[in-house]
Amino acid sequence: MRAFILGVIVTLVVLVLIGLGIALLGFAPSSADAVPPAFEARIANAALDASMERRAPRVNNPLPPTDDNLIDGIKLYTMNCALCHGGLDKKESVVGRSFYPRAPQLIREPLDDPEWHINYAIRTGVRYTGMPAWQKILSEQDIWKITAFLSRVQKLPPGAQDYWKKSFGVEPPAAEGGREHEHHHD
Ligand code: HEC
């Protein structure tokens, strides 16, 4: 029995050393210029969702989804997030597509997560990606305004849709009747 346990431990130590060796001898790629393979994306996304599910407090948005709050959300998103996540002109962000993993295009492929989830992702960021933790950069109130907007990209009230149309020269998604793109991570 002791020999068996010793064998298991030695095997594990050897595997860890091989993994470290592969990484430290430079065999792991460092470039962000690649698309994550499907199995890697699936495991990483599942782990990310599970982590947020476990940690994020179930809080409601303290701000009502009025035109004013949503238009503020659009402005804050445009200034801070569109560079990576794509603007309201609905063009894809080449910057966002150049990260590993890629930044999801939140206007072209809107989120379907609850507001507590979106808010937690914005406040605390995502480790080992290009997604910063915004809680020391933006006020709590501003983060809730962006959260309100991102959870309603396809169902904005008429006032906010007018603002979108006037400022960005394209029809907001709600006016086109339904989803253009299925939401997916890659
Ligand atoms: C410098 C680029 C960059 C900026 C700026 C940026 N993000 Fe991100 N963001 C990313 C990347 C990269 C990911 C992908 C992380 C992943 O795949 O796990 C991400 C992921 C996310 C997610 C998804 C998390 C999930 O649950 O899958 C949300 C929501 C998000 N960002 C919102 C925002 C908001 C809102 C802003 C502006 C306040 C912002 N981001 C600014 C790069 C950025």
Boltz pocket constraint, residues with backbone or C-beta under 6 A from the ligand:
constraints:
  - pocket:
      binder: B
      contacts: [[A, 48], [A, 76], [A, 77], [A, 80], [A, 81], [A, 82], [A, 83], [A, 84], [A, 85], [A, 96], [A, 99], [A, 101], [A, 102], [A, 103], [A, 104], [A, 117], [A, 118], [A, 121], [A, 122], [A, 126], [A, 129], [A, 130], [A, 131], [A, 132], [A, 134], [A, 146]]
      max_distance: 6.0
